[in-house]
Amino acid sequence: MNKDQLEQEILELKMDYINLQGDMEKLESTGHHKMIENAERRLARMEERLAELNKQLAAMTE
């Protein structure tokens, strides 16, 4: 994966993360606790992926 592809994937993942956070707020207001737990797990996986991608990007720019 080249630098542009990494940056694009990071951007898309960040947008998905923000959208999921908004969805979670809606779920909280309607009392869907089980769905919130699933969304929290997805957020955690996204955070891990972002960390991996950022590490790869940093290695490329050194």
Rosetta blueprint (number, residue, H / E / L):
1 M L
2 N L
3 K H
4 D H
5 Q H
6 L H
7 E H
8 Q H
9 E H
10 I H
11 L H
12 E H
13 L H
14 K H
15 M H
16 D H
17 Y H
18 I H
19 N H
20 L H
21 Q H
22 G H
23 D H
24 M H
25 E H
26 K H
27 L H
28 E H
29 S H
30 T H
31 G L
32 H L
33 H H
34 K H
35 M H
36 I H
37 E H
38 N H
39 A H
40 E H
41 R H
42 R H
43 L H
44 A H
45 R H
46 M H
47 E H
48 E H
49 R H
50 L H
51 A H
52 E H
53 L H
54 N H
55 K H
56 Q H
57 L H
58 A H
59 A H
60 M H
61 T H
62 E L
